[in-house]
Amino acid sequence: MNLNDIDWRADIERAAQRLAAHRGAYLRETPLWKLSPDAFGLPTELAASGVEVWLKLEHLQIAGSFKARGMMNRLLANDIPAAGVVVASGGNAGIATAAAARALGVRCEVFLPGVSPEAKRARLRALGAEVTVVGEAYADALAACLARQRESGALLTHAYDQPEVVAGAGTLGREIEAQGGLPDSVLVSVGGGGLIGGLAAWFGTRSRVVALEPERAPTLFRAREAGAPVDVEVGGVAADSLGAKRIGEHAWAITQREVRDALLLSDDAIRAAQVWLWKEMKLAVEPAAALPLAALQTGAYVPRAGEKVCLIVCGANVDPATLA
């Protein structure tokens, strides 16, 4: 398949139709807040220039992250064998897959790396998933997951690099536009690229989609330097959710066409934004969800006068004790 020939807008519309039947019990329409920059302690000149900051509170999904959209779409779009589904994940994709599997009454196996926090492991077990912890990095869990899939014949759900997963994530962009109109820019965290792939596929060049990555997990940034996806070393505060070692092929193809900006942020800036969201707005989110605010707080991204900038608050599977 030529990845550039996929009609992503049509796939996203089909995903939205599939997911509509599961609103409420599994999937939520998450809130969109529109606030002045001074609500975030940002420079007063931004408010004076008419900048508006939108927060898409996707961390309020029942499964705790945007992954709920792509994982359920993957399951609904395929026949599920008796062996059920299997996924490798830093945590969020596994939780979303397990929740979708429980909603559909099918078996679920999840392979996690050692870097995954206990809060995510406990959530998976509570959802009835069979959990196996392998190695330290996501790549280790993925290798074990692929071996298990070959052995069992279960449906493989990839954390970020399958068309149904990317299209499911794209329904988030469709929902933002339906709720609030078209933002001028969308700031989004990148790990393997499923979320930015889906958002960029929906918005295209109608909005400026900005890729944000930790300095210690720069999959898209390094791919752009190399001219193709490459393996990178990953670590840091967001490694459990942004710990893919290589940008996904679908995200790479989409972002090459639709995404101009790829920015890096330090762990200190990410952590500061995460703590700020908790202390000042009472939003308990994981580090990956804090990158968009960190980009504004550090000046890595500076909105233009009158710009409507949407921050994707992507996940909340975090131990609240870490926010103190």
N, C-alpha and C positions, 0 to 999 in steps of 0.2 A: 504494500500500500504506500502511495506517495502521501506523506503526511500533510503536504501543502494542498492536497485535493479534498480534504475533509471539509464539509459544510458545517462549521462549528455552530453557527447561529441556529441552524435547523436542529442539530443534535441537542443544543441547550433547550430549545423549545420542547422537544420530545421528552427530555429529562424532566422538565417542569411538569409536563402532563402526567408522567409516571408518578412523580413525587407528590402530586396534589392529593392522591388518595390516602397518603400517609401523614397528612397534616394533623397535628394534635397529639396523637399517640407516640409518634416517633420524631416528627419534624415540626419546627416552629417557623413562623414568619417573625424574624428577630427585629427588635426596634432599631430605628434610625434616628439618632439625635442630631439636631442642628444647633450649634452653639457658637458664641463669639470667641475669638482667640483668647480673650482675657480670662475666660473660664479655665484655661490651661496654664495660666501664668506666662503666656507668650508676650512678646513685645507689644506695647500699646499701639505702636504704629500699624501693626497688622490689623487690629480692630478698626483703627481710623481709616484704613485704606479699603474697608469693606470686605475683608476676607471673612469667609464663613467656614467653620470646621464641622464636618459631619463625622459622627461616630456610628459605624455599623456594628451593633453589639451581637456579633455572631457567636461570641462565647456563651450566649444564653441558650444555644441549642440544647436539646435534651441530652444528647451525647457529649456536650461540652465543647464542641468545636465545629467549624465549617465542614469537617470531614463527613458529617452525617449525610450531606447531600450526595457526594460522589460515591460513597460506599453503598448506600441504598440504591442509587441508580444502577450501579454495577450488578447488584443482586437481582433487581427487577428486570433488567435487560437480558438475563441469561437463565437457562434452565439450571437448577441447582441439583447436583447429584446426591445420592444417599449419604456420601461422605461429608456433605455440607460444604463449608467455605473455609479457606485458610488464608492468613495474611501475616506479613511481617511488618512491624511497626515500632516506632519509638514510643507509642502509646495511643495517640489520638486516633489514628486510622484504625487501630485495633479495637478501641472502644466503640467507634462508630460502626465498624463491621459487626462486632459482637451484639450491639444494640439492634442493628438491622436484622441480624440472624435470629435474635430472640423474637423480634416482632413478626418474623415470617415463620418461626417455628422450625428452624434448621440448626444443625450442629455448626460450631465455630471453633477453630484452633487459631491461636495467636502466638507468634514468635516475637519475643522482645529482646533487645540488647541489654547488657548489664547497666548501661547508662540510664535506662528508664527508671523513673522514680517510683517508690512504693505506692504512692497515691494512685498512680495509673494502673499498677498491677492489681491493687485491691479492687478498683472499679471494674476491671475486666473479670475478675473472679466473681464479683457480685452479679455480673451480667450472665454468668453461666458459661463463660468461655474456658476452654482448656488452654492454659498458659504455660509456655516453655521459654525460659530465659537462656539465651545462647550468646557467648562471647561478650564483647564490650560495645561494639558499634552496630549501627543499623545494618551495615553490609553483612555482618556475621549472622544476624537474625534472618536476613533475606536469603542467604545461601541455604540455611537450614530449612526455611520455609519452602523454597523451591524443591529441595530434595523430598520433603514430606508430601508436597503436592504430586510429584511424580509417582510416589509410592501409593498414595491414597486415592488419587483421582478427584480430589475435592476441587471446587471452583476457586481459582486463585483470584484474590482481590489485591491488587497492587496499591500501595499507599498513595501513589501519585501519578503513575505513568500508564494509564489505560484510557482509551477514549471516553468510556462511560464515566470514569472518575473525573476527568477534566471537564466533561460536559455538565456533570452534576455540580461541580464547583462553580461553573459558569452561571448556574441559576441564582447564585448570590448577586451577581452583577445585574441580572434581570430584575431581581427583587428590589435592589437599591433604586434602579431607574423607575420602577413602578411606584415606589414609596415617595421618592423625593425629586424625581426628575434626573437630568443628566449632570453629574458632577464634572467640574473642569479637570480634576485630577483625582487619582485613586492611589493611595500609598499602601503597599501590601508586602508582607514578609514572604521570603522565598526560602524553601528547603529543597525539596525535589522538584517543585514547580507546578504542582497540580492546581493550586489556587490562583497563582498569577496567570497560568495558562488559560484557565476558565474565564477569569475576569478580562484578560486582554482579548480573548476570543469574542466575548460579548460586546465590550466597549469599542474594540478596534481603535481607530484613530479619533473617535468622537470624544474620548477622554484621554488624558495623559496618565497612563498607568506607570507607576514608579516602583521598581524592584528594590527591596531593602533586605540586606543580608548582614549577619554578624561577621565581623572580621575573621572569626575563627571557623566559619562555615560558608565560604564564598563560592558556592557551586556555579551560579550564573555569571558572577563577576569573572571568575577564572576561565570559564568557557568562552566568554567574550574576548578575553585576552588571547586565548589559544586559537580562536576561530572555530571551535567545535567543543562538544562536551568532553570534559576530562575529569579524572578522579582527583579529589582534594582531600586533605586531612581535615577532620572536623573535631570540634571540641567547644568548650565554653558554656555559658549559662543557658543557651537555647538548644543544646545538642540533642536533647531528647525529642524535640519536635521539628527542629531544622537540621537534623543530623544526616541527611542523605549525602553520600560522597560524590554524587554526580547529578547534574541537572537532567530531568527526564527528557526523552526524545520529543514528546509532544509539546512540552513547555518550550523546549529549545526552538522548535519550528515556529511556534506561535510568537514567541517573544522576539525572534529575529525580525519579524514583520511589524509587530505592533508596539514594542516597548523600546523606548529610547534610553531611559535612565536606569542604571543599576548602581546603587549606593551601598557603601559599607558603614557599619556602626560598631562602636566598641562595646564590649561586655559591660563596662561601667555605665555607659549611656543607656543601654538596654535595661539594666538593673535599676537605674535611677528612675526611668520612666515607669517601669513596672511598680515600684514602690509608690511613686507619685499617684498613679491611678488608684491604688488601694487607699492611701492615706487621705487624698484630696477628693476622690470621687466615689470611693467605696466600691470599686470594680476590682474583684479578685481575679486576676488573669495570669497566665503563664508568660515567661519571658518573650516567647515568639509573638505574642499579641501586643507587646509594648514597642516594637520597632517603629511603627508609624509615628507614634507620639515622640519617641526619641529623635526621629529625623527632624521634627519641628523644633523640639527643645534645644537641640544642638546646632540648629541652623544648617544641617546637612541638606535639608530641602527648605527653600524659602518660597512661599506662595507669592504669586503676582497680585497686584491690586485687584480687589473684587473677586478673587478666585474662590470657588467652592471646592474645598479639598476634603476628600473622604478618607478617613482612617479605618482600616479593616481590623477590628478587634477580634482576632480569629479563634482564640481558645482559652478555656478556663480550667483545664485539668491540672490543678496545682494544689499543693499542700498549703492551706492558709497559714500555717505556722511559719512558712518561709517568707511571709510578707511583713513580719513584725519589724 
